[in-house]
Amino acid sequence: MIPSRFPRTVAAPHSLLVTTLLLLLCLTSVASAASDKKSKPLEPCTVRSPSSNAFFDLNQIAKRPATDKDLEKHKDDAEPYEAKSWHARGYDYNANFTLNFCAPVVEGLRDVEGVDERLWTNVTGYYEKGGRTYSIGTLNTEPVFRGRKLVLNYTEGSPCPGSSPSFLDRSHDGVRRKSSILSLHCEKDPLAPKAHISFVGSMDECTYFFEVRTLAACAGVESANESLSPGGVFGVIALIAVLVYIVGGCVYQRHVLNQRGWRQLPNYALWAGIGSALKDCLIILTSSCSRFFPSRRSYSRVAVNGYGRGRNGQSDAENRLIDQLDEEWDD
């Protein structure tokens, strides 16, 4: 009976393959979990749909105060350049509205009805009527989803006129204040403006409804929250592949081929051959370079059988030594 080459405890090759695959999945899960922990929080005025996980960024339609770059770009215009917020016509409300997204209105406001002076620079929507300025909401950078509708709310505006405040509608100071609701809809027409705001209506001059059609309300790509660059992702994949190669190879060499020591490494013969080749190259390189250095030994002091006195003696001794070396080489 021929004895078995391997012990009975040897694992089958397919079992080792399964073990290696499980190790790869575990390492991938760990890398993914580490990446999730390092992911950045959402930027202001961005939101992710809870139903489709689509990403939306309203910062692209925010109006900002004029910069030196803007002034330089419009320096040849007939009229001086002036940054303006978004406008919506009020029609039967007898007033037009000025609004902004993700930032206060760029127009400098003064004497806003019922709003503390320190909050004038935080107004995000207003209208003027009867020579007075009324706020319809202050800055809010947290859009929300109500079902599949993307909505942005502005609150804490000017006090509502002549209505008794209810408990639910009161603000922090106990006064019922104006607020706005903006419903944002996707507009994919490339010729349409970046944002078009339509006034829908008002409830007792206290809550204002607007519809906004803009490309910013269309699902986009969340590039700002990438925790790893493409190079980093490639590096993680390469590291996992190397670990699987080493660990899986060592398991196979140890349990299937019954190797021990350094021979457990996968492709040990290949790596050992590369090491020997590098060693030989180093020896050849050092031997080639040694001839450029002065020799410490010479035949000038060699004397054989009493010869070597004077120049003729040295020459004879050298010749005898060379002949002797030649004979030994021939033997």
Solvent accessible surface area in square Angstrom, and as a share of the most:
residue,aa,sasa,rsa
1,M,238,1.06
2,I,157,0.80
3,P,114,0.71
4,S,95,0.61
5,R,192,0.70
6,F,65,0.27
7,P,71,0.44
8,R,245,0.89
9,T,123,0.72
10,V,40,0.23
11,A,36,0.28
12,A,37,0.29
13,P,91,0.57
14,H,126,0.56
15,S,42,0.27
16,L,18,0.09
17,L,106,0.53
18,V,78,0.45
19,T,74,0.43
20,T,31,0.18
21,L,91,0.45
22,L,99,0.49
23,L,53,0.26
24,L,63,0.31
25,L,112,0.56
26,C,79,0.47
27,L,46,0.23
28,T,65,0.38
29,S,68,0.44
30,V,99,0.57
31,A,30,0.24
32,S,57,0.37
33,A,48,0.38
34,A,44,0.34
35,S,30,0.19
36,D,94,0.49
37,K,173,0.73
38,K,151,0.64
39,S,57,0.37
40,K,119,0.51
41,P,114,0.71
42,L,70,0.35
43,E,85,0.38
44,P,83,0.52
45,C,0,0.00
46,T,12,0.07
47,V,20,0.11
48,R,84,0.30
49,S,6,0.04
50,P,111,0.70
51,S,90,0.58
52,S,79,0.51
53,N,106,0.54
54,A,23,0.18
55,F,21,0.09
56,F,21,0.09
57,D,44,0.23
58,L,1,0.00
59,N,49,0.25
60,Q,90,0.40
61,I,4,0.02
62,A,17,0.13
63,K,66,0.28
64,R,128,0.47
65,P,88,0.55
66,A,43,0.33
67,T,72,0.42
68,D,120,0.62
69,K,168,0.71
70,D,44,0.23
71,L,88,0.44
72,E,102,0.46
73,K,159,0.67
74,H,56,0.25
75,K,134,0.57
76,D,127,0.66
77,D,72,0.37
78,A,112,0.87
79,E,134,0.60
80,P,127,0.80
81,Y,78,0.29
82,E,120,0.54
83,A,18,0.14
84,K,119,0.50
85,S,5,0.03
86,W,37,0.13
87,H,105,0.47
88,A,3,0.03
89,R,158,0.58
90,G,0,0.00
91,Y,156,0.59
92,D,128,0.66
93,Y,26,0.10
94,N,121,0.62
95,A,11,0.09
96,N,94,0.48
97,F,0,0.00
98,T,10,0.06
99,L,0,0.00
100,N,0,0.00
101,F,0,0.00
102,C,10,0.06
103,A,7,0.06
104,P,41,0.26
105,V,14,0.08
106,V,30,0.17
107,E,42,0.19
108,G,77,0.74
109,L,25,0.12
110,R,181,0.66
111,D,101,0.52
112,V,6,0.04
113,E,56,0.25
114,G,43,0.41
115,V,15,0.09
116,D,75,0.39
117,E,123,0.55
118,R,185,0.68
119,L,60,0.30
120,W,40,0.14
121,T,114,0.66
122,N,51,0.26
123,V,0,0.00
124,T,0,0.00
125,G,0,0.00
126,Y,17,0.07
127,Y,6,0.02
128,E,106,0.48
129,K,71,0.30
130,G,80,0.77
131,G,84,0.81
132,R,134,0.49
133,T,17,0.10
134,Y,48,0.18
135,S,0,0.00
136,I,0,0.00
137,G,0,0.00
138,T,17,0.10
139,L,62,0.31
140,N,39,0.20
141,T,42,0.24
142,E,125,0.56
143,P,6,0.04
144,V,61,0.35
145,F,39,0.16
146,R,131,0.48
147,G,63,0.60
148,R,219,0.80
149,K,106,0.45
150,L,7,0.03
151,V,9,0.05
152,L,1,0.00
153,N,37,0.19
154,Y,0,0.00
155,T,72,0.42
156,E,60,0.27
157,G,0,0.00
158,S,0,0.00
159,P,46,0.29
160,C,16,0.10
161,P,70,0.44
162,G,94,0.91
163,S,40,0.26
164,S,102,0.66
165,P,57,0.36
166,S,52,0.34
167,F,172,0.72
168,L,163,0.81
169,D,68,0.35
170,R,121,0.44
171,S,23,0.15
172,H,160,0.71
173,D,68,0.35
174,G,34,0.32
175,V,59,0.34
176,R,42,0.15
177,R,45,0.16
178,K,3,0.01
179,S,24,0.15
180,S,1,0.00
181,I,55,0.28
182,L,0,0.00
183,S,28,0.18
184,L,6,0.03
185,H,43,0.19
186,C,47,0.28
187,E,41,0.18
188,K,154,0.65
189,D,71,0.37
190,P,125,0.79
191,L,168,0.84
192,A,32,0.25
193,P,81,0.51
194,K,123,0.52
195,A,4,0.03
196,H,104,0.46
197,I,9,0.05
198,S,43,0.28
199,F,27,0.11
200,V,102,0.59
201,G,21,0.20
202,S,37,0.24
203,M,120,0.54
204,D,89,0.46
205,E,73,0.33
206,C,3,0.02
207,T,28,0.16
208,Y,0,0.00
209,F,68,0.28
210,F,4,0.01
211,E,61,0.27
212,V,0,0.00
213,R,94,0.34
214,T,0,0.00
215,L,107,0.53
216,A,1,0.01
217,A,9,0.07
218,C,18,0.11
219,A,69,0.53
220,G,44,0.42
221,V,131,0.75
222,E,39,0.18
223,S,77,0.49
224,A,60,0.47
225,N,19,0.10
226,E,108,0.48
227,S,41,0.27
228,L,72,0.36
229,S,69,0.44
230,P,114,0.71
231,G,53,0.51
232,G,25,0.24
233,V,68,0.39
234,F,147,0.61
235,G,36,0.35
236,V,48,0.28
237,I,107,0.54
238,A,39,0.30
239,L,108,0.54
240,I,17,0.09
241,A,56,0.43
242,V,77,0.44
243,L,67,0.34
244,V,23,0.13
245,Y,94,0.36
246,I,73,0.37
247,V,67,0.38
248,G,16,0.15
249,G,14,0.14
250,C,36,0.22
251,V,46,0.27
252,Y,93,0.35
253,Q,25,0.11
254,R,97,0.35
255,H,86,0.38
256,V,15,0.09
257,L,62,0.31
258,N,83,0.42
259,Q,56,0.25
260,R,128,0.47
261,G,52,0.50
262,W,192,0.67
263,R,137,0.50
264,Q,37,0.16
265,L,61,0.30
266,P,15,0.10
267,N,83,0.43
268,Y,62,0.24
269,A,81,0.63
270,L,103,0.51
271,W,129,0.45
272,A,42,0.32
273,G,39,0.38
274,I,76,0.39
275,G,39,0.37
276,S,63,0.40
277,A,52,0.40
278,L,119,0.59
279,K,133,0.56
280,D,76,0.39
281,C,78,0.47
282,L,109,0.54
283,I,93,0.47
284,I,115,0.58
285,L,109,0.54
286,T,76,0.44
287,S,66,0.43
288,S,49,0.32
289,C,55,0.33
290,S,65,0.42
291,R,189,0.69
292,F,156,0.65
293,F,141,0.59
294,P,124,0.78
295,S,94,0.61
296,R,244,0.89
297,R,213,0.78
298,S,79,0.51
299,Y,108,0.41
300,S,56,0.36
301,R,224,0.82
302,V,45,0.26
303,A,65,0.51
304,V,41,0.23
305,N,129,0.66
306,G,60,0.58
307,Y,99,0.38
308,G,19,0.18
309,R,207,0.76
310,G,51,0.49
311,R,217,0.79
312,N,125,0.64
313,G,11,0.11
314,Q,69,0.31
315,S,52,0.34
316,D,67,0.35
317,A,0,0.00
318,E,54,0.24
319,N,79,0.41
320,R,118,0.43
321,L,36,0.18
322,I,85,0.43
323,D,81,0.42
324,Q,91,0.41
325,L,84,0.42
326,D,77,0.40
327,E,109,0.49
328,E,101,0.45
329,W,221,0.78
330,D,117,0.60
331,D,156,0.81
